[in-house]
Amino acid sequence: MRGGRGGVGRRRPPGRQVAGRAGLYLVLGLVALSTLFPFLLMLSTSVRTGGALVNQLGDLIPETITFQNYRDVWVADRFDRYFLNSALVTVVVLAANLLFDSMVAYALSRKPFRGSGLVLALILARMMIPVHVLMIPIYVLIQRIGLYDTLAALMLPSLVEGFGIFLMKQYFDGLPRSLDEAARVDGAGDFQILFRVLMPLARPALAVVLINTALTTWNQFLMPLILTSSAETRTLTLGLALYQGRFGVDYVHQMAAAAISALPIVALFLVFQRQIIAGLTRGAVKQ
């Protein structure tokens, strides 16, 4: 049996390699197209006039483009207020998670104490509990402390998340402890080590926590539905659901409202996509 060095078999002919790669790219292109098509359909419908819909593939690019649908949605049904509420809740929850998750992860990774393993196990167990199980206890608690129908009611239950703690701890465990020792020799304390040494090196993991927290908070629906009741505290996803029920099948305005809700998260992912991929793939290849 003929083979190359080290027992490696024959190399595939160049023509067969090109055909295999072309087939792979074709399959990946079709998968990407099937994923992007609903998004393109939403954008195409949102800029049409007269309620016209896409009846065939050739109509995907409309002859007349208008942004009046966006202005109608933004002003007529107070989507500017809903957008501001969602943005405020997301920013506060995001900042709190980046801060508190990193601090808890640092304590579990760099400051082991008696019972730290139990604390980590409880955090992981909390991640396995569906949010539906916690809705009634959270509602009762928010009612008793007087925060019902406030934006604080949407922020408080999500200030710390187990996923962020676990991810940051695993990332900190992969960083050499010699960095901590060198910083302590220079007189740095725990907060300086965390914020000036470890967190700058953990930017890929922070990016994963950022996009996961932002996506979860921005798109949450059940908690705003349960913990708020007035239009002043309504978030974007809740406003979008009520908008559908109020105006019936008004596709162009519904798609414009959906685009307003989706575009910020898409933009955020595009900005941090490299850091997110780096954070998810760290440790996949051994050095």
Summary of the structure (lengths in Angstrom):
residues: 287
radius of gyration: 24.8
end to end distance: 33.3
largest distance: 79.3
contacts: 781
relative contact order: 0.13
helix: 75%
strand: 0%
